[in-house]
Amino acid sequence: METFDVFLSHNRVDKPWVSQLAADLQRYGVRVWLDQKVLRPGDRCVQGLEEALAQSRVVALVVSPESMASDWVREEYDRAIAQQKRLIPVLIRDAPLWEFLDSRHRVDFRDPRTYDANVRQLVRGITEAEPPASLHLPAPTTAAPGTQGMCTGGVRAGGNIQARTIVTGAQVHGADADTVGALTDLTQDMQSGAVEAGQDINASDIITGVQSVPDSDPEAEMARLRAEIQRRRGSA
């Protein structure tokens, strides 16, 4: 039995934007499946995915560089195809589309000025009915991927600042999209420190946030990073 009108498939990096879209679709009367609102801790598994897709009439796949590089989003896409679900690509940033997505009618949200009209277009595509009068919804505020919710520190000096690298947010080199997304989750509401000096600052590196730059063995260091992410999630 179908319980939801639409399943929102996305990468966690885009969660703030997608959460706002879900709320706005609901304002138009659309029943939305979104993992953070429906699943309980520990539920996100293949069986839960199968059930969620089976209970949804349509799958809206949110397209961004991170989602197109995500193994989990690909899993949702493949299973939606296997269940013969109707797919609607939702473009929020430029990214190459997977096979079969490129030929489907998409809703392009890349211009925030047309957000409300695009929400109505998406409602029409999901319900196959004309939506009610426009609610004049404002576009969600978007931040660069990996920076949503961070309150990063600053670097101030009374004189000159000389440094090879300055990181005040999160910087990860050599990680896959899912690891970067998980790191983003862990750094939400991060309060990082500030560096201040009355005169010059001369340093090789200034880090006030989170930095992971693998050197000798990138694969092993990324594996350790993912293990630490899972450990911290488990103790949260």
N, C-alpha and C positions, 0 to 999 in steps of 0.2 A: 504494500500500500504506500503510495507516495504522500509523504508528510510535508515536504518542502518544495517550493517552486524552483529554487536555484541553489546549486552547490558552488561556493566561491573557492576556486582553486588558486592558490597564490603562494609565493615565497614569504617567509616570516619577515624579511627585510621590508616588505610593503604592507605589513600588518596595520600600521596606523591609518594609512590611506584606505585600505580595504575595509577596516572596521567602520570608517565613516560612510563608505559606499553602502555597506550592509544596513546601517541605520537609516540611510536615505531611501534605500529600496523598500525597507519596512514601512516608511512613512507613506509610500505609494501602495501599501497593502501587499507587498511581495513577501512570501515566507522564505526566509534565508537560512541556509545551513552554513555556519561559520564555526570552525573547530573550537576556538576559545570559548564560545558561548554554549556549545552543545556537548562536547566531550568532557568527561571527567578525567582527573589525573590518571594516567596509565591506560586510557582507552585508545590512544592513537596507534592502531595496528592495522594489519591488512584486513582482518575481519571487520573492524570498525569502519574502515574505508569502504569496503564492499557494501555494508549496510547503509552508510550515509549516501553513497551514490545511488543505490537501489531506491532510496526514499526520496530522491530528488528528480524533478522532471527535466531540468536543464542544468548543464555545467557551464559556468562562466569562468574562463581561464584568464587570469590577470597576467598580461604579458609585460615583462620587464627583463633586462639582462639577467637578473638573478633568478627569476622563475624559469627562464629558458635554459639555465645551467643547472637547475635543481633536479636531482634524481627523484626526490619525493614528488615533486610536481609532475615529472614525467610518468611516475607510477600512477598518479591520479588520472592523467591524460590517457594512458594506455588502457586503464580499467574502464574509463568512461567510453572509450571506443569499443571495448569488448562488450559493454552493456548496451551499446547502440544508443547512447545518450546524445541529445542535441547539444552541440558545442558552440559557444559564442566567445570568440576572442575579445578581450577587453584590453586595449592598448593604453598603457600609462607612461611608458618610456620606449625609446627605439630599441628593438632587438629583432634578430632574424627569427622567423616563425618556423615551427616544426612542420613536417609534411601533413597535409590535410587541413592544417590551420590556415595556411596562406590562401586557400581557395574559399574559405568560409567568410560570410559577411561578418565584419567586425564592428565594434563600437570604439571610436577613437577619443580617448579622454586626454590626449596630450596637450590640448589647449584648454586651460582652466576657465577661460571665458565662456566656453560652451558646456560647462559641466552639467547644469540643470537640464538642458536640452538632451544631452547624452544619457543622463539618468532616465529620462522619459523614453528615449529610444531603446535603452536596455530593458526597461519595464515592458515595452511593447514586444521586444524580441522574446522575453521570458514567458509572458502570459498570453501572447498572440491576441492581445486586446488593446484597444486604445486607452491609455492611462487617463486619469482625471486631469483637471486643470493644473497648470504648472504651479509648483510650490515655491519656485524661485529659490532653489537651494544654492548656497555658496559652495564653491569648490573647497575640498579639504586643503589645509596648509601642508605643503610637501616640503620635506627636508632632504638633503642629500642622503643616499643609502648609507646606513651604518651610523647616522648621527641623531636619529629621532630620540628625543627625550634626554639627551646628554646635556649636562651643565658643565662645560669644560672650563679649565682654568686659563689664566692669561699670563703673558710674559711681559713685564714692564721694567724699564731701566731709565735712569736719569741721563744716561749717555747712549753709546752705541751698543747694539746686540750683534754679536758675531757667533754663529753656530752653524755646524754642518747640517743638523736636522733639528726641527722643532715640531713636536707632536703634542697637541692639546686635546685631542679626541681619542679615536681608536685607529690604529694603523696595523694592518695585517698583510704580510706578503706571502704569496705562495699557497694560500688556502683556497679550498673549493667554496662554492657559493653557500652551501648548507652550513659549513663551519663559520663563515663570516656572519651568516644570519643568526646562528646560535650565539656567537660572541655579541652580536647586537642586542639580543634578548638579555644577556647577562649584564650589559652595560647601560640598560635603561635607568634613567634617573641617577646616573653616575655623577657624583660631585667631585671633580678633580681639583687639584690644588693650583696655586698661583706661584709664579716666580717673580720676585721683585728685587731690584737693586737700586741704590741711590746713584751709582755711577755706571761704568760699562759692565756688560755681561759678555764673557768670552768662554765658550764651552764647545765641546765636540758635539754633544747631543743634549737637548732639553726635552724631557718627557714629563708631561703632567697628566697624561691619560693612560691608555693601554697601547702597548706596542708589541708585536710579535713578528720578528724578522728571522726566519730560519737561515742558518749559515751552512754548516758542514753537511747535514743530512736533513733536507727539507721534509721528506716523507715521514721520517721518524719524529721530527719536531711537530709536524702537523698532527700526527697520531697522538702525541702527548697532549697537545692542545685540546683535541677533541675529547680525550679521556678526562681531562680536567674540567671541561665544560659539562660533561655528563655527570661527573662527581658533584660539581656545584649545583647542578639542577636537582640531583637526587637529595641533597641536603637542604635545599631551599624550602 
